[in-house]
Amino acid sequence: MTSAGRALRIQDETDDPELLQRALEAVQENVYIVDRDLRYLYVNQRGAEAVGLSRAQMVGRTMDEVFGPEAFPEFRVQAHAAFVTGAPVRSEIALLDGEVTRWYEYSLSPVPSPREKPDYVTCVSRDVTERRRVEREAAAGRAAVEEERRKLQAAAEFEQKLLGIVSHDLRNPLASVRLGLETMRRRGISEEHLRTIERMERSVERMQGIISGLLDVTRIRQGQGLPLAPEPVALDAVVSRALDAMPEVQVRRIRRESTAHPTGMWDPERLAQAVGNLLGNALQHGDPERPVTVRVSQQEGRAQLVVHNHGSPIPAEVLPSLFEPFQRGLRPGALDGSIGLGLYIVRQVALGHGGEVRVQSTAEDGTTFILELPAETPAARSR
């Protein structure tokens, strides 16, 4: 059979009304054909079931007769526009299915006519209720995430402003207090009052440490990092500097060890602060009847400072957040005015020098903090 013959045969078959009806019934969407009076001329089985009726209840009847004159006003307007303009229309419509509202997406396609305006419009619709539900939940989820992000950002900004304001505003009055205490010392006071002055001075020092820590946190969280002033320095000298700033009663509990004498380009003030924080932490949380050990060594170009104390181990649930800000020790009665910035500052000092800090803590071996820093090699020191 020639191509022209096959085309004629196909044309004859597609002109068969039964074939066209079977094809429309096989379509997975709801199909309706209406005339200018919105009378249903054809409804497939799926389309009738979508509105809870049979085809016999719809075909040959107008929309007014099937659903009432007030039903689907938006659809009526769009169908009228399709007849007038001959242009297709897409939209959605809601149907009440018992107590559930179902949404249908539909398209109106005017059927071409020899006359100026079409006489029929084909409506094809599909149930999009589940899709709308998923989209609605996704939108609600995105909105909730965005709202939570906004709240966290606002809280973080407020925290930064509060830390900065409190830190700066406390420094001046605290400096005045310290100056007053120094003036009283110079003028001479009784032994009884001297002890009071010493307690007040220690309190001032703790408050200044807290304020400095808050300022450091503010700088770090604003992306400025810790200000460092590196210079050639020996790690032994840094340890001595940290011990000099501690009360004698605490220094007597500390045992120093050295297996090497590493040097490096470090900020001695900041590094002494980190060492002091590690020693203070060990003294505070360790067994008060046993010494705290600070050991200096060097391995493979890395200076290593180890601080060890005996006593109860750090709880496993605390370890993951140990170097985060505002984390306080859990040992009962071990509060000394700290706000939980000591180990956080240690980590920031280590990172600022290109180093790291880690911890090991068990009931058998006690707690060991290891601070590692890049150090000068012996060859570099000899040049």
Phi, psi and omega in degrees: 000136180287165178300320179296322179294318179296321180297319178296320180296316178298320179298318179298319182292320181288343174281352180287116180303324181294321178296316180298320181292319178297322179295317179293325178291332181280344180297139183275009176247170175277128184238130178225142172237126182233156175261191184296335178273008185058040175267134181285115177265334177209140175218124176282168186299319181296322180294321179294317181295330181297329180256009176075026181232174172261162178298325180298331180281350184244314186297131180089355180245151179278167178298323177300317182290327182277314187246348184100154186291344183264357186282142172052059182297322181294319179298320181297317180297317182290324177295318178298319179296322179297319179293321184285317186266338185073011181261144178291158182225141174235139178194189178229156182218148181251136176236138179272117179249090187069243177258005182251134175267125179249140182252137179235133172268131184224157174232139178252121182239108178299135179277124181306143182224148176299336180280174185297321182240148182292150177262343184224152175229133175263129177248123176242125182227160177217151180284120180241022182301312182294320179297318178296321180298315180297316179296320180295316179294321179295319178296318178296321178296316178297320179295320180294319179296316180296320178295319178294319178298319180296318180295317180295320179295317179297319179295319180295317179296319179296319180299316181297317180295318181296315179299315181296315182296311182299315183298311182291319184289339179274340187294315183295308179298327179292322177297323177296320178298315181296319178298320179297319179295319179296322178296317179297322178298314183296327182281348177088126180221165182291162179302320180297315180288332179297317178299322177296317178300318180297319177296319179296321179295320177296322178295319178298317179299318178296319179295321178295322176297319178297315181296317178298320178297318179296319177296321178297314179300317180299315180298315183296314183287342175271005176083008182275337182073172178284133175290127181237144176234079185293147174204161178297127183206149177268141182294328176300320180293325177295317178299316178299320180297320179293319180292325179298333182272359183258153176299147183301324181297328178281320182299326181295340179271357186257132177250125181262142175220147177217129174249357177198172182229068184291148174233164180190174175272093184229159172275108186296325181292312180293320181292322176295325176298316180296316179297317178299322178295319179294317179294317179298321178296317180294319179294322183289319188257350182276176178292118184293345181269357183233152186286159170260133183254134172239123186237133178250132179210179178215133180219122174051051177075011179240126172283141183228128175242124183244130175241122185234140173222149174276168177124189182298140180287162174289129180304141183302325182288345180272331187306315183300332183248016187299324183263014176273156182291152176064031174259120184253153179296154184258003181290126181302135176076008184263036181265128182228027182093358180288147175249016173083036179250352187303305183288330176298315179295321178304312182296319180293323176295316179300312181296322179297334178264007182078022181247200180205164175224141178218169185222145172231133184212118176221161179293327183283316188257355183081202184242132181231123172257133182239116178254120180245140182222149173292130185240164173288144176278157177304324179296321180292325181290330184281345182282000000 
